[in-house]
Amino acid sequence: MLVGSCNPEPLGNVESPNDPPEMAIKKTSFSVDNAAGTLNVPVDANYKSFTVTVDKAASWLTFKETKAETKADIKTYSLVFEYAANPIATARTGKATIKLAAVSEEIEVNQAAAVPTMKISVSSRTVNPRGMSFPLTVTTNDEYTATPSVNWASFDKDKGEVTVTLNGTGAPREGSIVFACKADPNVKATLTFTQKAANVDPELINVLAIGDSRTDSTYVYMYNVLKSLGFTKIRLVNVPCDGKTLAEIEAAATGTEKVTAHATLDGKNFIAVDTLAVDALTPDDWDAIVLQPSFEYAGDYDGTSIDNIVKFIRKYCEYTPLFWNMSWAYKVGATAAGFKNYGSDQAAMYASIAEVASTISANPEFEAVIPLGTLIQNIRTSYIEENVLVDESNLSVNIGRLAAAYMMTQYITGKDPLKATSPFVPNLKYEDDCIPAMQEAYANAVKTPYAVTAATQYPPYLLNVAEADAKALIEAAGKKFEDYVAVPLIVQHWGFYNSQNGDYLTSSVFKGTYDATTRKFAATHILPKAQLPIGTLIVVLSGYQYRPEGWVTLTTKNDGKSGRPSRPGNVSTSVVEVTDAWWGTFTYRAFNISKTDGNAFNATEMKAVGTKFGVYIPKTAASGGLEDYNNGTWNW
């Protein structure tokens, strides 16, 4: 409200302050153009005490001042109004009330409309075949209409979004939306868009991943696993953002700097393509989009960045199922700088990764969390141990990659790769015995995605010397065969321990190299002292030997330095009895089995290696059997 007032004063000899107030406004309606300007309203009155009130709805009209002109017996006052330019293409009216005591009049000011204008932020667009919503800014000075030419597209004025639905027609299609001014329908702008047909081919699948280059290794066998399920036209693309936090991934995805996408059409050869993240999202018909955090930051939750990344993706791929791929923890003892948040605590890193994944699972934007990190951790509880990785962080060439491919495929397609007519298994050569443990770990991760489930499946190769051979050797050593129980220890083919370097099995077959040194050995699991009691007999047949590797504590390097014991040598004696001296300062043992001639095993010999070495515990230590001896602590 704007108010103007003047003090009353006498108007010559014919008036006095006691005269009744008189006011006359000869013109009460005014027209002005759409530019800014001033307006003078003449008022005849015998006093100068005007009250001027401008209607609140006319914020563009203001009262400025009162001017006076003297005549013979009365004064003519000019009430000055200012008005702003009219930016809209619609005429508008402003009103003001002029009052003098009990006398009042209303005036109105009519301002002409501006010339209508129309502009939209995008004039053409290729849209995702699965449908999408994307922002569109309409700049106009008028009310407008938005008229789609097709029933599968619409525009939401409140949100400023164009929505195009799934194209399930099986053919490409085109459409448009015309934006027109109400004041002049000839003033308009048109958005045109094209849309390829969505994937209605049951043999075709396209998957896009954003986040970490380790997805490339997942794709290697995923291609073949998808083929085993009946897919024949497969496209797998990964946009890696290595070493970036979620906030940095967000900036890379939404920014204008090009990223390098890795695409594969055959699971073997990856094509590097420099592209904007937005161009990777559209116009391709993605059946799934997978977010995988950078390995170093997989345990860090950043809800704001996740929400922003999702919003960005949803602008272009509203209907595409979105997945979060749970990364895995690094190898125990990893030294890479990016892992400093967890020191050497693999369990702590996994716990953080699982917590992040569990939190994201409650986000309705995500179709599912793929519990790959739990799968890898489950595998670690088996005899495969850290060989599920090829180094500190990358999946092993065969078992690790195959497990990841199974898990990704299960969640993206909803089909169980193990139930395929012919489940895909690569040419593993020497790792066939790892498949049962890997498959069990996979099934357990699907069932319990955010907690570790220990392995119970062991390879079919167990140490089990023929009874006649064992009896002959044990009795030749002066012992009664019936006083002992054979322990069916697990033996891992094509691998060995070197306690000078630590407590991990060296098995290059997990790296796909199959070197000559690895092929010379098979190795048992590591055994604590309580499970090789005093009086246990270690039996080895002629032509074979074993090295009784030992550790004071796990991860200790037994190199004979600084008071540490030296690594034990090879033993070919047919029967050795476990004594206090045999244990010495060691608290853990494992056995590398090899041939005395130093030659490598061939495949047939390796399958028979379990019949050449055996461990026999005395029945007195086990109350007559393995169940009592185990006490639930060892799955014999």
ABEGO torsion letter per residue (X at the ends): XBBBBBBBBBBEAABBAABBBBBBBABABBBBBABBBBBBBBBBBABABBBBBBBAABAABBBABBBBBBBAABBBBBBBBBBBBBABABBBBBBBBBBBEABBBBBBBBBBBBBBBBBBABABBBBBAAEBBBBBBBBBABBBBBBBABAABBBBAAAGBBBBBBBAAGBBBBBBBBBBBAABAABBBBBBBBBBBBBABAABBBBBBBGBAAAAAAAAAAAAAAAAAGBABBBBBBBBBBGBBAAAAAAAAABABBBBBBBBAAGABBBBBBBBAAAAAOABBBABBBBBBBAAAAABBBAAAAAAAAAAAAAABAABBBBBBBBBBBBBGBABAAAAAAEABAAAAAAAAAAAAAAAAABAABABBBBAAAAAAAAAABAAEAAABABAABBBAAAAAAAAAAAAAAAAAGBBAAABABBBBBBAGAAAAAAAAAAAAAAAAAABAABBBBBABBBABBBBBBAAAAAAAAAAAGBBAAABBBBBBBBBBGBBBBAAAEABBBBAAAAGAGBAAAAABBBBBBBBAAABBBGBBBBBBBGBBBBBBBBABBGBBBAGBGGBBBBBBBBABABBBBBAAAAEABABBBBBBBBAAGBBBBAAAAAAAAAABBBBBBAAAAGGBAAAAAGGABBX
